[in-house]
Amino acid sequence: MEIKENHFLKPHHTFGIPAYSRFFTEVHSVEELQQALADPLLEKHPYLILGGGSNVLFQNDYPGMVIKVSIMGREVLEVTPETVRLKVNAGEDWDQLVEYCVENNWGGLENLSLIPGNVGTSPMQNIGAYGVELKDCFQELEALEISNGKIRTFNKKECRFGYRDSFFKKEGKGKYIILSVTFNLTANHHKVNTRYGQLEEELKTMGIHKPGITHIRQAVCNVRRSKLPDPALIGNAGSFFKNPVVSFQKFRELNAAYPEMVAYPDGKDIKLAAGWLIEKAGWKGYREGDAGVHYKQALVIVNYGNASGKDLLSLANKIQKSVHEKFGVELEAEVNIV
Ligand SMILES: Cc1cc2nc3c(=O)[nH]c(=O)nc-3n(C[C@H](O)[C@H](O)[C@H](O)COP(=O)(O)OP(=O)(O)OC[C@H]3O[C@@H](n4cnc5c(N)ncnc54)[C@H](O)[C@@H]3O)c2cc1C
């Protein structure tokens, strides 16, 4: 395990910010991870666990040690005529996993195609897209308990998955490092999920009437490529804010003033489309220096080149304030601000 000093972080995250970390190490095994955590440098400096860096915003240079988790490997645990159980280590790339599953005709993850990031991070915010969430195919995960170095298994209930949320973002925050995730996939007779409007439309455009998982993956990739900026070209971290959940009473008040408001039921409450709120507050396509709001998707804050973390955060704060003033709704960041 090599510890580098003053390491350039731009290649390790998707916002394109030229931040540096005081120390940096990449770990390829649980032993290396334990070694990094036991390093005397951490007596005086903080540390940050990093996966693919697609959900972090560095406000400044990082004053401690960035530990990039690159523990690779996957193992088929069980195959029956109906199901497959697959264990995947934290450092594996998420979309390469989805591609591998689709190629093997294992169903369940295809709607989550093209989400950037690593497998080990996917349970953190219960990644979701196009009508499916990670929890739908999740069996269990293994995590290192930082305080005592023990490896603990968490089942689905213990992970307490919610909308872009889990135990690991709440009580478990900063206490565990996810090492592997085990998925329950379908082997044959896949039940595909095409309920999401844009997905349905894309399948029609593709001329597919009875879609299989390969078609779903292709349709999801087409839709995502057409509406989301590619971080390799324009820095971004996907949706900057979560969709806010409000009471039914609050929704009724808002809906009376804005009948065209985009909203979905969420248990007893109502989930509002944050992108719609931001767009209606006039931010879509807005640009302030190199910090901007994407012209196709108002939920995505972008770095056109040389914006700093502070520039992007300042823009995010202005958006939050203006949405609050116009609608009385709080927007919460989905991105992890470091
Ligand atoms: C273009 C684009 C589109 C996106 N679309 C979606 C989408 O459709 N749906 C969705 O849900 N998300 C989406 N995202 C967000 C992002 O891809 C996911 O949140 C992804 O799971 C982040 O993975 P990562 O490895 O890059 O995380 P990182 O950014 O590296 O880390 C995120 C957080 O998790 C912590 N962390 C990282 N690894 C571990 C670990 N092994 N154990 C414990 N903590 C850890 C980090 O400290 C940090 O706080 C999108 C992002 C981009 C750039």
The ligand as a Gaussian input file, in Angstrom:
#p B3LYP/6-31G(d) Opt

LIG

0 1
 C      -24.016000      11.579000     -14.609000
 C      -24.462000      10.988000     -13.297000
 C      -25.677000      10.339000     -13.207000
 C      -26.107000       9.792000     -11.998000
 N      -27.298000       9.142000     -11.968000
 C      -27.729000       8.569000     -10.820000
 C      -28.968000       7.866000     -10.788000
 O      -29.666000       7.740000     -11.788000
 N      -29.357000       7.329000      -9.607000
 C      -28.598000       7.419000      -8.471000
 O      -29.027000       6.897000      -7.426000
 N      -27.411000       8.076000      -8.477000
 C      -26.966000       8.651000      -9.617000
 N      -25.769000       9.327000      -9.644000
 C      -24.995000       9.457000      -8.391000
 C      -23.867000       8.395000      -8.219000
 O      -23.579000       7.769000      -9.418000
 C      -24.249000       7.340000      -7.197000
 O      -24.537000       7.942000      -5.957000
 C      -23.122000       6.306000      -6.977000
 O      -23.580000       5.236000      -6.189000
 C      -21.896000       6.926000      -6.326000
 O      -20.872000       5.962000      -6.348000
 P      -19.360000       6.364000      -6.207000
 O      -18.582000       5.094000      -6.031000
 O      -18.941000       7.248000      -7.312000
 O      -19.412000       7.181000      -4.831000
 P      -18.405000       8.274000      -4.268000
 O      -18.740000       9.597000      -4.880000
 O      -17.005000       7.812000      -4.364000
 O      -18.829000       8.298000      -2.721000
 C      -20.105000       8.726000      -2.327000
 C      -20.199000       8.659000      -0.776000
 O      -20.071000       7.319000      -0.336000
 C      -18.947000       7.151000       0.533000
 N      -18.342000       5.854000       0.155000
 C      -17.770000       5.528000      -1.041000
 N      -17.421000       4.219000      -1.040000
 C      -17.775000       3.713000       0.174000
 C      -17.671000       2.419000       0.786000
 N      -17.144000       1.367000       0.143000
 N      -18.141000       2.276000       2.051000
 C      -18.682000       3.314000       2.734000
 N      -18.793000       4.565000       2.197000
 C      -18.360000       4.748000       0.939000
 C      -18.042000       8.353000       0.250000
 O      -17.272000       8.703000       1.392000
 C      -19.065000       9.425000      -0.086000
 O      -19.599000       9.992000       1.091000
 C      -25.293000       9.890000     -10.843000
 C      -24.053000      10.537000     -10.925000
 C      -23.635000      11.073000     -12.139000
 C      -22.283000      11.740000     -12.232000

